[in-house]
Amino acid sequence: MSAAVAWLIWLPLAAAVASFVAGAGRARRALGLAASVVMLLPALLVFEAVRRDGPQRYLVGWPAPLGIELRADLLSAALVLLTACVGLLVAAYASASLTDPPSQHAVDPPAAFWSLWLLLSAGLNALYLSTDLFNLYVALEMVTLSAIGLVSIPGTRATIGAALVYLLATLVGSLAFLFGVALLYGAHGTLELYELGRLLEGGPLAWSAMGLMTLGIMVKAAFFPLHFWLPDAHGHALPAVSALLSGLVVKGGFYLLVRVWFDAFPNVLLPSFGLALGLLALVGIVWASLHAVSEGRLKRLLAYSTVAQLGLMLLTVPLAIAGPGGGVGASITPGVEPGLALALSHGLAKAALFLSAGAFIHAAGSDALSELGGVARRLPLALLAFALAAWTLLGLPPSGGYEAKALFEQAAAVGPIPWQLVVQGGTLLTALYLGVALRAAFEPAAARKRLRAVPLALQIPPLLLAALAVGLGLLPLASGAP
């Protein structure tokens, strides 16, 4: 079963190359869809093996330290499965939406979409499965460069500008992360996560390396206040691309932050570090939520929502530092369980929201909230998907968001700081800005405005994603592996 770990990287990588050299656009689309379906099988196999037997390992090439070890534990296996599920339904949506004829609002992008999506999938899986800081860096670059290419696909001035800002931001983040890696390698001669976790102690060098790497990750993952590239990238990208960015790409940054802090620096962390991140997350939740409430365009509203939800995930860090540790190389740090549950439910729900928004935009011809009147009556399935995804983000039972917030409040109850009040306040703000979006959809259509017909192929994928997000609450997300 451990060989399936390697297939999670080789399969999408080979499909990306094959898609790039394929001739006709139909061949690329068929290959991309087929690969997205097939990738679900090894993701399910690895997740079940981890749940049943514990972490799975696979050695690529020579023995360590020359070879590359891939490792799947509960945290990484769950996120690999999230990538496969979201990627499959986004690919189905893209297959329908990208065949529309070019117009002001429905661009016929180049067939490179399929190569870039498959490369993004390979990069995310490599990020989740690598145990070496340099390999993590390479995987992170694959993810960000693929995402930048996807953002730029429409080729308009606005999308190219947003992609360039994203590129410059990610270059800064890459340099910061790489400098931190270089400091650790120069001092200890190894970049293996768990070996570093046994070697590193508190001190100026370790704190400097951790600070540089944390800075790089926060830029790439758009954590507040380093999120400046995200609203424009989401706002101008195709809906399918926005769903990938918010549903998957930012989860890679959260995962990497957790891995670096709790596997490489477990003996370096101080409660003050977690407190600083917690306070930063608190400010980010409030700031991003208020911007979402005042935003006049649907996709930018959802982009600021992503920044706020990332703040909620970041709040799991001080809980994990204060709580009982899982030990170096543990399947999952106990305090991070709420963050994992939130990442899974948010990934499904936010992808559903962006795809539903894409259906609204297809019908109305604009993502301006003032232009969305009438879509609620015209698009009942897309509206249901949007409402179910909003239900999940609000943490209402029986959704995955409800279980995530229940886990969070349980972990926060034992600490000296009432972080659960932050979660409750964030929920109220989430209700405000999602209510703004839903109210716009229920407004009557403007006089003489004719909404375009939207095929079911653009409404079913977001509905399935939203249903998965709600159904996630029926599963034991926090159950550990043996």
C-alpha positions, 0 to 999 in steps of 0.5 A: 500500500505504501507504493500508492504514496508515490503514485500520488505524485507521479500520476498527476506529474506524468498526466501534466506532461502528457497533457502539455504535449497532447494535440487537440484541445479535446484530448487535453480536456479528456486527459485532464478529466481522466487523470482527476478521476484516477487520482481519487483512487490512490488518495482513498487507498492512502487515507484508508491505510493511514486510518487503519495501520498508521503512517505510511512510508515510501523510499524513493531512490537510495536510503537516507540521507541521499534518497527521498522519503515520502510519508503519509500520516493522518494530517497529510492523508486527509489533505491529499484526499481533499485535493483529489475530491475538490480537484475532481469536481473543479475539473468537471466544472472547468470542463463545462465552463471553459468550452464557452465561446470567448466573450467579455465574461466567459473566456476560452482559455488556452488548453494549458489549464489542464497541464497547470491544474495537474502540475498544481495537484502534483505539487500539493501532494508532494508538499503533503508527503515530503519530509525534507525541507528542501523537497518541501521548498521545491513542492511549494514552488511547484504549487505557487508557480502553477497557481500563478499560471492559472491566475493569468489564463484569461490574458487580460490586463487585470489578470496579468497584473494580478498574476505579476503581483502574486509572482513578486509576492511569492518570490519574496516568500521563497527567498525568506523560506530558503534563507531559513532553510540555509541557516538550518543546513549550515548549522546542522548538516541535515534538512530532514524534518524529524531529525531537525526536531531532535537537534534544534534547541532555542537560540538566536539561530533557530529563532531566526530560521523559524522566523524567516520560514514563517514569514515566507509561508505567510506570504505564500499562503496569504495570511494577514497582513501579508495577503495583499496579493489574494483579493485581486488574484481571486477577483480576476481569475476564472471561477474554477481557478479561484476555487482551486486557490481558496479551496486547495492552495492556501491549505498547503500554506497552513499545512506547511506552517504546522509541519515546520513549527511542530516537527522541525521546531518543537523544542524551540516554540515558546508560548509567546510565539503562539500568542503573537500568532493568535493575536495576529489572527484575531486582527486578521479575522476582524479586518478581513471580515469588515472588508468583506461586508463592505465589498461590492463584488462577489468574488472579492467578498469571498476572497476576503472571507478566505483571509478571515478563515485563514485567521481561524486556522491560525488560531490553532497554533497557540492551542497546539503549543499550549496543549499536549504535544504529539511528539516529533513525527507524531501522526498529528499534533493533538492541538492541530485537530481543530485546524485540520477539521476546519481546513477540510470543511473550508476547502470543500465549502469555499470551492463550492462558494466560488463555483456557485459564484461562477454560475451566478456570474455566468447568468448575470454577466457580472460579479457586482452584487448590484447586478445579481438580482434574480439569480436566486429564482433562476439558479435554484441548484447553485443557490442551494450550493451557496447556502449549504456552503455558507451553512458550513462556514457558519459552523451550523450542525451537522456540517464539518464546520460545526465539528471543527468549531466544537473541537476548537472550543473544546481545546480552547476551554483549557487555556488561559485565553478565551480564544473561543470568543474569537471563533464566536465573533468570527461566526457573527462576522461571517454571517454578516458578509455571507448574508450580504451576498445572499441578499443580493441574489434574492433581490428582484432582477433589474428592469429589462435585464435578461439573465443568461441560461446556466447549464446544469454542468455548472451547478452540479459540481458546487452542489456536490462540494457543498453536500460533502462539506455538510456531510463531513460533520457526520464523520469522525474527523479527529479520530487518530490513527493507531 
